[in-house]
């Protein structure tokens, strides 16, 4: 469990006068202004800045103004919100994402200044600004080593005030739940692979404090064999840690006409590439190959903790792609749960195999458990990173309305994706002389052919596939570089919130 820094933040908020300190004890001040309060900037500058600074600071048209004032460092922040006509504005900041990244990045500056106290005033901000700012602070406060080594993070005392508006209690609750989910996914991805394998991952799921609305079911390799999940078993058969499937079935107490949504996460806890061995540089970060499962588990816990009013099912497809004499080989022909025979073209195209069998489990549920649609999340291909970079997920879908909704939710949550084409002509590149299809193809368009392979297993249901990176190579906003980033969690939270 990831402790919440917002507990301290909320506890320290005060409606009385803000920090009173001596001249020998400087404190930071942050003024976060809404769009309609830019006339306050000059007033604040004249009040807080040193006399020789005032003229150079007045009339500035910037989102962030920083100076050392009478009592310590001062940050004045306001959104300018430029909107671009390019790409339908989908890669511009929303109010939420701008506040999250801008305010969240300040926490490192507080530490650099060795501040013990910070006065934080929101003046006329909207709910999206407030939510984003609080989430940003919580994301920035996460530290893997502090969590694992029980270190105490020495953050300053935050004295909070909102003027010209009111911060709703529900915003605190939403911020804590959302940030906890993202940090939970980040922490799972950051765990070393000698601690997180398919078996221990399944055990971790059971240690969460689930409500009575969530039921956990774990399938071991014997159950996978009974269910004829040959693809899933083939991926994990070379590892000492057997494959697992985890299902989290969430059913709210309140009656609803909504059908369940199924979410499936790829959980390859380490990927050597199998017999088609990755080069060392390509293998270095392959502990993150379970980033899709981490995101789906984090989403499940968010749903459970906020008591989401709609039914959902969450599936984790867990395996370790290792090498030994039992490992699957190129040219092996394996039978999937749906009866399709698949020739293994490349053992490093393993994620789509575990997803395919688990997707079939999700899509063959009957009666009230039959899903309306399925969304899978996976660190599936390096090709999508080449196409879109590390910060934009590839979105594939057989339903345009679903794709448009996920695109808008990604923009609003600052968790971007971009729809990629399912090119029917490329299906032929998966043809096999020895089976119904191959699991990969040589040549260009690797992210597309991977999605086309998955499409063979959707049974005509509405489906979307998010091909993610799950990692940040360099620090950005509230998230430090060289760590898991919880990609897709905020987008899917937004998607579920808009559904009700």
C-alpha positions as CSV (number, residue, x, y, z in Angstrom):
1,X,0.0,0.0,0.0
2,X,1.3,3.5,-0.9
3,X,0.8,6.0,2.0
4,X,-1.0,9.2,1.0
5,X,0.9,12.5,1.5
6,X,-2.4,14.3,1.0
7,X,-3.5,13.1,4.5
8,X,-0.9,15.4,6.0
9,X,-1.7,18.1,3.4
10,X,-5.3,18.0,4.2
11,X,-4.7,17.9,8.0
12,X,-2.5,21.0,7.8
13,X,-5.0,23.1,5.8
14,X,-6.0,26.1,7.9
15,X,-8.6,28.8,7.7
16,X,-6.8,31.0,10.2
17,X,-3.9,33.2,9.3
18,X,-1.2,31.6,7.3
19,X,2.3,30.8,8.6
20,X,3.9,33.3,10.9
21,X,7.6,33.0,11.0
22,X,10.6,35.0,12.1
23,X,13.0,36.5,9.6
24,X,15.5,33.7,10.3
25,X,12.9,31.1,9.3
26,X,11.9,31.8,5.7
27,X,8.8,30.1,4.2
28,X,7.6,29.6,0.7
29,X,4.5,31.1,-0.7
30,X,2.5,29.8,-3.7
31,X,-0.4,31.8,-5.2
32,X,-2.4,29.7,-7.7
33,X,-4.7,32.1,-9.6
34,X,-7.7,31.3,-11.7
35,X,-8.0,32.5,-15.3
36,X,-10.0,35.5,-14.3
37,X,-7.7,36.9,-11.6
38,X,-4.6,38.0,-13.6
39,X,-5.1,41.5,-12.2
40,X,-4.0,40.1,-8.9
41,X,-0.5,39.4,-10.1
42,X,0.7,43.0,-9.9
43,X,-0.9,43.4,-6.5
44,X,1.0,40.3,-5.2
45,X,4.2,41.4,-6.8
46,X,4.0,44.8,-5.1
47,X,3.1,43.2,-1.8
48,X,5.7,40.4,-1.7
49,X,8.7,41.4,-3.9
50,X,11.7,43.4,-2.8
51,X,11.5,47.0,-3.9
52,X,14.3,46.6,-6.5
53,X,12.5,43.7,-8.1
54,X,9.1,45.2,-8.5
55,X,9.5,47.1,-11.8
56,X,11.0,44.1,-13.6
57,X,8.2,41.8,-12.4
58,X,5.1,44.0,-13.1
59,X,3.0,43.3,-16.2
60,X,4.6,39.9,-17.0
61,X,2.5,37.6,-19.2
62,X,3.8,34.3,-18.0
63,X,2.2,31.2,-16.5
64,X,4.8,31.1,-13.6
65,X,6.5,34.0,-11.9
66,X,9.2,33.2,-9.4
67,X,11.2,35.5,-7.1
68,X,12.7,35.6,-3.6
69,X,10.5,37.9,-1.7
70,X,10.4,39.5,1.8
71,X,9.9,36.2,3.6
72,X,11.3,33.7,1.2
73,X,10.6,32.2,-2.3
74,X,7.4,33.1,-4.0
75,X,5.7,31.4,-6.9
76,X,2.7,33.0,-8.7
77,X,1.0,30.7,-11.1
78,X,-1.9,31.2,-13.4
79,X,-3.1,29.3,-16.5
80,X,-2.9,31.0,-19.9
81,X,-4.5,28.0,-21.6
82,X,-3.4,28.5,-25.2
83,X,-5.4,26.3,-27.6
84,X,-3.9,24.9,-30.8
85,X,-5.9,24.1,-33.9
86,X,-3.5,21.3,-34.7
87,X,-4.5,17.7,-33.9
88,X,-7.9,19.0,-32.6
89,X,-6.2,20.4,-29.5
90,X,-5.7,16.8,-28.3
91,X,-2.1,17.5,-27.2
92,X,-2.7,20.7,-25.4
93,X,-3.0,20.7,-21.6
94,X,-6.5,20.5,-20.1
95,X,-7.1,22.5,-16.9
96,X,-6.5,19.3,-14.9
97,X,-3.3,18.2,-16.5
98,X,-1.8,21.7,-16.5
99,X,-2.4,22.1,-12.8
100,X,-1.2,18.6,-12.1
101,X,2.1,19.1,-13.9
102,X,2.8,22.7,-12.9
103,X,1.9,22.4,-9.2
104,X,3.3,18.9,-8.8
105,X,6.7,20.1,-10.1
106,X,7.0,22.6,-7.3
107,X,7.5,20.0,-4.6
108,X,11.1,19.4,-5.7
109,X,11.7,23.2,-5.5
110,X,10.4,23.2,-1.9
111,X,13.0,20.6,-1.0
112,X,15.8,22.4,-2.9
113,X,15.0,25.5,-0.9
114,X,14.9,23.4,2.3
115,X,11.6,24.9,3.3
116,X,9.9,23.9,6.5
117,X,6.7,25.8,5.8
118,X,4.8,26.7,2.6
119,X,1.7,28.8,2.3
120,X,-0.4,27.7,-0.6
121,X,-3.3,29.8,-1.7
122,X,-5.8,28.9,-4.4
123,X,-7.6,32.0,-5.6
124,X,-10.6,31.6,-7.9
125,X,-9.5,28.3,-9.4
126,X,-12.0,25.8,-10.8
127,X,-12.5,22.2,-9.7
128,X,-10.3,20.7,-12.5
129,X,-7.5,23.0,-11.4
130,X,-7.9,22.0,-7.7
131,X,-8.1,18.3,-8.5
132,X,-5.1,18.4,-10.8
133,X,-3.0,20.4,-8.3
134,X,-3.7,18.0,-5.4
135,X,-3.0,14.9,-7.6
136,X,0.2,16.5,-8.8
137,X,1.5,17.1,-5.3
138,X,0.6,13.5,-4.4
139,X,2.4,12.1,-7.5
140,X,5.5,14.2,-6.7
141,X,5.6,13.0,-3.1
142,X,5.9,9.3,-4.2
143,X,9.4,7.8,-3.7
144,X,10.1,4.2,-4.4
145,X,13.1,4.0,-2.1
146,X,11.4,5.9,0.7
147,X,8.5,3.4,0.5
148,X,10.7,0.3,0.3
149,X,13.2,1.4,2.9
150,X,10.8,3.0,5.3
151,X,12.6,6.3,4.9
152,X,10.9,9.5,6.1
153,X,10.3,12.0,3.4
154,X,11.0,15.5,4.9
155,X,8.4,17.5,3.1
156,X,7.4,21.0,4.4
157,X,4.3,21.7,6.3
158,X,1.7,22.9,3.9
159,X,-0.8,25.5,5.1
160,X,-3.6,25.6,2.6
161,X,-6.2,28.2,1.9
162,X,-8.7,28.7,-1.0
163,X,-10.2,32.2,-1.5
164,X,-12.7,33.4,-4.0
165,X,-14.2,30.0,-4.2
166,X,-14.5,26.8,-2.1
167,X,-12.6,23.6,-2.2
168,X,-15.2,20.8,-2.1
169,X,-14.5,17.9,0.3
170,X,-15.2,15.6,-2.6
171,X,-12.2,17.0,-4.5
172,X,-9.9,15.8,-1.7
173,X,-11.4,12.3,-1.9
174,X,-11.1,12.2,-5.6
175,X,-7.5,13.4,-5.6
176,X,-6.4,10.8,-3.0
177,X,-8.1,8.0,-4.8
178,X,-6.8,8.9,-8.3
179,X,-3.3,9.6,-7.1
180,X,-3.2,6.4,-5.0
181,X,-4.1,4.4,-8.1
182,X,-1.4,6.0,-10.3
183,X,1.2,5.6,-7.6
184,X,0.2,2.0,-7.0
185,X,0.7,1.2,-10.7
186,X,4.0,3.1,-10.6
187,X,5.2,1.1,-7.6
188,X,4.4,-2.3,-9.1
189,X,6.3,-1.4,-12.2
190,X,9.2,-0.2,-10.2
191,X,9.5,-3.4,-8.2
192,X,12.5,-5.6,-9.2
193,X,11.7,-8.8,-11.1
194,X,13.3,-11.0,-8.5
195,X,10.5,-9.9,-6.2
196,X,7.6,-9.7,-8.6
197,X,6.9,-12.8,-10.6
198,X,3.5,-14.2,-11.7
199,X,3.0,-16.1,-8.5
200,X,3.9,-13.2,-6.1
201,X,2.0,-10.7,-8.3
202,X,-1.1,-12.8,-7.8
203,X,-0.4,-12.9,-4.0
204,X,0.0,-9.1,-3.9
205,X,-3.5,-8.7,-5.3
206,X,-4.9,-10.6,-2.3
207,X,-3.1,-8.3,0.1
208,X,-5.1,-5.3,-1.0
209,X,-7.9,-4.2,1.3
210,X,-10.8,-5.0,-1.0
211,X,-14.4,-4.2,-0.1
212,X,-17.1,-6.8,-0.1
213,X,-18.1,-5.7,-3.6
214,X,-14.9,-7.2,-5.1
215,X,-14.2,-10.9,-5.5
216,X,-10.7,-12.3,-6.3
217,X,-10.2,-15.4,-8.4
218,X,-6.7,-16.8,-9.2
219,X,-6.1,-19.4,-11.9
220,X,-2.8,-21.4,-11.6
221,X,-1.2,-23.3,-14.4
222,X,-3.4,-26.4,-13.7
223,X,-6.6,-24.3,-14.1
224,X,-5.1,-22.7,-17.2
225,X,-4.5,-26.1,-18.7
226,X,-8.1,-27.2,-17.8
227,X,-9.4,-24.1,-19.7
228,X,-7.3,-25.0,-22.7
229,X,-5.3,-21.8,-22.5
230,X,-2.4,-23.0,-24.6
231,X,-1.1,-19.6,-25.6
232,X,-0.8,-18.4,-22.0
233,X,0.8,-21.6,-20.9
234,X,3.3,-21.6,-23.8
235,X,4.7,-18.2,-22.7
236,X,5.2,-19.2,-19.1
237,X,6.4,-22.8,-19.6
238,X,10.1,-21.8,-19.6
239,X,10.0,-20.1,-16.2
240,X,10.3,-21.6,-12.7
241,X,7.4,-19.3,-11.7
242,X,4.3,-20.6,-13.4
243,X,1.8,-18.4,-15.2
244,X,-1.3,-17.1,-13.5
245,X,-4.5,-15.4,-14.4
246,X,-6.2,-13.1,-11.9
247,X,-9.8,-12.0,-12.1
248,X,-11.3,-9.2,-10.0
249,X,-15.0,-9.2,-10.2
250,X,-16.6,-6.0,-9.0
251,X,-20.3,-5.8,-8.6
252,X,-21.8,-2.7,-6.8
253,X,-24.7,-3.1,-4.3
254,X,-26.8,-0.6,-6.1
255,X,-28.9,-1.8,-9.0
256,X,-27.9,-0.7,-12.5
257,X,-28.8,-1.4,-16.1
258,X,-25.1,-1.0,-17.1
259,X,-23.4,-4.1,-18.4
260,X,-19.9,-5.0,-17.1
261,X,-16.8,-3.6,-18.8
262,X,-13.9,-6.0,-19.0
263,X,-10.4,-4.7,-18.7
264,X,-7.4,-7.0,-19.5
265,X,-3.8,-6.1,-18.6
266,X,-0.7,-7.7,-20.0
267,X,1.5,-8.9,-17.1
268,X,4.8,-10.2,-18.3
269,X,6.8,-9.8,-15.1
270,X,10.1,-10.1,-17.0
271,X,10.7,-10.5,-20.7
272,X,13.9,-12.0,-21.9
273,X,12.5,-12.4,-25.4
274,X,12.6,-16.1,-24.9
275,X,14.7,-18.1,-27.4
276,X,14.5,-15.1,-29.7
277,X,16.7,-13.4,-27.0
278,X,16.6,-9.6,-26.7
279,X,19.9,-7.7,-26.8
280,X,21.0,-6.5,-23.4
281,X,19.9,-2.9,-24.0
282,X,16.5,-4.1,-25.0
283,X,16.2,-6.3,-22.0
284,X,17.3,-3.8,-19.4
285,X,13.9,-2.4,-18.5
286,X,11.8,-5.5,-19.1
287,X,10.6,-5.6,-15.6
288,X,8.1,-2.9,-16.8
289,X,6.5,-5.4,-19.3
290,X,3.8,-5.9,-16.7
291,X,2.8,-2.2,-16.9
292,X,-0.6,-3.0,-18.5
293,X,-1.5,-5.4,-15.6
294,X,-0.3,-2.8,-13.1
295,X,-2.6,-0.2,-14.7
296,X,-5.6,-2.5,-14.7
297,X,-5.0,-3.6,-11.1
298,X,-4.7,0.1,-10.0
299,X,-7.9,0.9,-11.9
300,X,-9.7,-2.0,-10.1
301,X,-8.6,-0.8,-6.7
302,X,-9.8,2.8,-7.6
303,X,-13.2,1.3,-8.6
304,X,-13.4,-0.6,-5.4
305,X,-12.4,2.2,-3.1
306,X,-14.7,4.9,-4.5
307,X,-17.6,2.4,-4.7
308,X,-18.1,2.9,-8.4
309,X,-21.8,2.4,-9.3
310,X,-21.2,0.2,-12.4
311,X,-20.1,-3.4,-12.7
312,X,-16.6,-4.1,-13.9
313,X,-14.3,-7.1,-14.4
314,X,-10.5,-6.8,-14.3
315,X,-8.2,-9.6,-15.7
316,X,-4.4,-9.8,-15.2
317,X,-2.6,-12.0,-17.7
318,X,0.6,-13.0,-15.8
319,X,3.6,-14.9,-17.0
320,X,7.4,-14.6,-17.2
321,X,9.0,-15.1,-20.6
322,X,12.2,-16.9,-19.7
323,X,14.6,-19.3,-21.4
324,X,15.3,-23.0,-20.6
325,X,14.8,-26.4,-22.3
326,X,11.0,-26.1,-21.9
327,X,10.7,-22.7,-23.5
328,X,8.5,-22.3,-26.6
329,X,10.3,-22.3,-29.9
330,X,10.0,-20.5,-33.1
331,X,7.8,-22.8,-35.4
332,X,5.9,-24.3,-32.5
333,X,2.2,-24.5,-33.2
334,X,0.0,-23.9,-30.1
335,X,-3.8,-24.0,-29.7
336,X,-5.5,-21.0,-28.2
337,X,-8.5,-21.2,-25.8
338,X,-10.8,-20.3,-28.7
339,X,-9.5,-23.2,-30.8
340,X,-7.4,-21.2,-33.1
341,X,-4.0,-22.7,-33.9
342,X,-1.1,-20.2,-33.8
343,X,2.4,-20.7,-35.2
344,X,5.1,-19.1,-33.0
345,X,6.9,-16.8,-35.5
346,X,8.8,-14.9,-32.7
347,X,9.0,-15.9,-29.1
348,X,9.5,-12.2,-28.2
349,X,5.9,-11.5,-29.4
350,X,4.6,-13.1,-26.2
351,X,2.4,-10.5,-24.7
352,X,-0.3,-10.8,-27.4
353,X,-0.4,-14.6,-26.6
354,X,-1.3,-14.2,-23.0
355,X,-3.7,-11.4,-23.8
356,X,-5.5,-13.5,-26.4
357,X,-6.4,-16.3,-24.1
358,X,-7.4,-14.1,-21.2
359,X,-9.4,-11.9,-23.5
360,X,-11.3,-15.0,-24.6
361,X,-12.0,-15.8,-20.9
362,X,-13.4,-12.3,-20.4
363,X,-15.5,-12.4,-23.6
364,X,-17.1,-15.8,-23.0
365,X,-18.8,-14.9,-19.7
366,X,-22.5,-15.5,-19.8
367,X,-25.7,-13.9,-18.6
368,X,-25.3,-10.8,-16.3
369,X,-21.5,-11.2,-16.5
370,X,-21.3,-10.9,-20.3
371,X,-19.3,-7.7,-21.0
372,X,-20.5,-4.8,-23.0
373,X,-17.0,-4.1,-24.3
374,X,-13.4,-4.9,-23.6
375,X,-10.3,-2.7,-23.2
376,X,-6.9,-4.2,-23.0
377,X,-3.8,-2.4,-21.8
378,X,-0.3,-3.6,-22.7
379,X,3.3,-2.6,-23.2
380,X,3.0,-4.5,-26.4
381,X,5.4,-3.1,-29.0
382,X,8.4,-1.0,-29.3
383,X,7.0,0.0,-32.7
384,X,4.4,2.2,-31.1
385,X,7.1,4.2,-29.2
386,X,8.9,4.7,-32.5
387,X,5.7,6.1,-34.0
388,X,4.3,8.2,-31.2
389,X,7.1,8.6,-28.6
390,X,7.1,7.7,-25.0
391,X,4.2,9.9,-23.8
392,X,1.4,9.0,-26.2
393,X,-0.2,5.6,-26.1
394,X,-1.3,3.9,-29.4
395,X,-5.1,3.4,-29.5
396,X,-6.6,0.7,-31.7
397,X,-10.3,0.0,-31.7
398,X,-13.0,-1.7,-33.8
399,X,-15.5,0.9,-32.7
400,X,-15.1,4.6,-33.6
401,X,-17.3,5.9,-30.9
402,X,-15.3,4.1,-28.2
403,X,-12.1,5.3,-29.7
404,X,-13.3,8.9,-29.8
405,X,-14.4,8.7,-26.2
406,X,-11.0,7.2,-25.0
407,X,-9.2,9.9,-27.0
408,X,-11.1,12.7,-25.3
409,X,-10.7,11.1,-21.9
410,X,-7.0,10.8,-22.5
411,X,-6.8,14.5,-23.3
412,X,-8.8,15.6,-20.3
413,X,-6.7,13.4,-18.0
414,X,-3.4,14.4,-19.5
415,X,-2.8,10.7,-20.3
416,X,-2.6,11.0,-24.0
417,X,-3.4,8.5,-26.7
418,X,-3.8,8.6,-30.5
419,X,-5.9,6.4,-32.7
420,X,-4.0,4.2,-35.0
421,X,-5.4,2.3,-38.0
422,X,-6.4,-1.4,-38.2
423,X,-5.3,-1.9,-41.8
424,X,-7.1,-5.0,-43.1
425,X,-4.6,-5.6,-45.9
426,X,-1.9,-6.2,-43.2
427,X,-3.7,-9.2,-41.9
428,X,-2.2,-11.3,-44.6
429,X,1.2,-10.8,-43.1
430,X,0.1,-13.0,-40.2
431,X,-0.7,-15.9,-42.5
432,X,0.9,-19.3,-41.8
433,X,1.4,-22.4,-43.9
434,X,1.1,-24.6,-40.8
435,X,-1.6,-23.0,-38.6
436,X,-4.5,-20.5,-38.7
437,X,-2.1,-17.6,-38.2
438,X,1.4,-16.6,-36.9
439,X,1.9,-14.5,-33.8
440,X,3.9,-11.8,-35.6
441,X,5.2,-10.7,-38.9
442,X,8.4,-9.3,-40.3
443,X,8.7,-5.8,-41.6
444,X,7.1,-2.5,-40.9
445,X,3.8,-1.7,-39.0
446,X,4.6,-3.9,-36.0
447,X,2.1,-2.1,-33.7
448,X,-0.6,-2.5,-36.2
449,X,-0.1,-6.2,-36.9
450,X,0.1,-6.9,-33.1
451,X,-3.3,-5.2,-32.8
452,X,-4.7,-7.2,-35.8
453,X,-3.6,-10.4,-34.0
454,X,-5.5,-9.4,-30.9
455,X,-8.6,-8.5,-33.0
456,X,-8.8,-12.1,-34.0
457,X,-9.9,-12.9,-30.4
458,X,-12.5,-10.2,-29.7
459,X,-15.6,-12.3,-30.9
460,X,-17.3,-9.3,-32.5
461,X,-17.5,-7.3,-29.3
462,X,-16.6,-3.6,-29.0
463,X,-12.9,-3.5,-28.2
464,X,-10.1,-1.1,-27.6
465,X,-6.4,-1.8,-27.2
466,X,-4.0,0.7,-25.6
467,X,-0.3,0.1,-26.5
468,X,1.6,1.9,-23.7
469,X,5.2,2.5,-22.6
470,X,4.5,2.6,-18.8
471,X,7.8,4.3,-18.1
472,X,9.3,7.8,-18.0
473,X,12.8,8.1,-19.2
474,X,13.3,11.7,-18.0
475,X,11.5,13.6,-15.2
476,X,8.5,15.6,-16.3
477,X,6.1,17.5,-14.1
478,X,5.5,15.6,-10.8
479,X,7.0,12.3,-12.0
480,X,10.7,11.6,-11.6
481,X,12.7,10.1,-14.5
482,X,13.8,6.5,-14.7
483,X,10.6,5.2,-13.1
484,X,7.2,3.8,-13.8
485,X,4.6,6.4,-14.7
486,X,1.2,4.7,-14.3
487,X,0.3,5.3,-17.9
488,X,-3.3,4.7,-18.9
489,X,-4.7,4.8,-15.3
490,X,-5.9,8.4,-15.4
491,X,-7.3,8.0,-18.9
492,X,-9.4,5.0,-17.8
493,X,-10.5,6.6,-14.6
494,X,-11.8,9.5,-16.7
495,X,-13.5,7.0,-19.0
496,X,-15.3,5.3,-16.2
497,X,-16.3,8.6,-14.6
498,X,-17.9,9.9,-17.8
499,X,-19.8,6.6,-18.2
500,X,-22.0,7.4,-15.2
